[in-house]
Amino acid sequence: MANDDSPDPYADYFPDGSPRDNSLPRGAGCLWHLALLGGEETRGDLEVLTVHPQAWGDYGWAQGLVQGRTLGTEVTAAVDAPDRLVYMHFAHDPAAGLQPSDAEDVDEVVLTLAKVDDGDWRVWGLGPEYPTAEDVFLD
């Protein structure tokens, strides 16, 4: 996931001592991914970090989509709502021993995060698309 040389493998997601919560998109993405990997034990955390968790079902399809991938630390702001909508990317993880053809048949996996009314960030979507602010916020 993060830089293997770091004493804290998640330090790249929480730079400069930023809080380890979902107040920043990078932290929200990291925590969501960790909760997704945690299965049933972390299902409650996953649902708190997800917009409309009931729409995700049992998250099995999401686990399959990120299998053999690692979450990057770069956050890309949406052009149409840079302060409310961002994207992070999952890349194939050579350490996982899977070839791209072994994972889901999707070249790019995009994690879409939205800033919600309470000011925190939550995961809105996962897949090959870059949803627009109109898609996410129904503006």
VENKA-V117001 format. One record per pair of residues at least 24 apart in sequence whose ideal C-beta (glycine too) atoms are under 7 Angstrom apart, sorted by the first residue. I is the first residue (numbers start at 0). J is the second residue. D is the distance in Angstrom with one decimal. If there is no record, write none. Layout:
[[I/J/D] [I/J/D]]
//
This chain:
[[0/69/5.2] [0/70/5.9] [1/72/6.6] [11/72/4.6] [12/72/5.9] [21/48/5.9] [21/119/4.7] [21/120/5.1] [21/121/6.6] [22/119/5.8] [23/120/6.8] [24/74/5.1] [24/85/4.6] [24/112/4.8] [24/120/4.6] [25/72/6.2] [25/74/5.3] [27/112/5.7] [27/120/3.8] [27/121/6.4] [27/122/6.9] [28/70/6.1] [28/87/4.5] [28/110/5.5] [28/112/6.0] [29/70/6.6] [31/122/4.7] [32/70/4.8] [35/61/6.0] [35/62/6.1] [35/65/6.8] [48/121/5.7] [48/122/6.0] [49/121/6.0] [49/122/5.1] [50/113/5.9] [50/115/6.7] [50/121/4.7] [50/122/6.7] [50/123/4.6] [61/125/5.4] [63/103/5.7] [64/103/4.9] [64/105/6.7] [64/108/5.7] [64/125/6.2] [65/89/5.4] [65/108/6.4] [66/102/5.5] [67/91/6.3] [67/92/5.9] [67/95/4.3] [67/97/3.4] [67/101/6.3] [67/102/4.3] [68/92/5.6] [68/102/6.6] [68/108/6.1] [70/110/6.9] [77/132/6.1] [79/131/5.6] [79/132/4.4] [80/132/3.6] [83/113/6.4] [83/114/4.6] [83/132/6.8] [84/113/5.6] [84/132/5.3] [84/135/5.8] [85/112/5.1] [86/110/6.8] [86/111/5.8] [86/129/6.0] [87/112/6.8]]
//
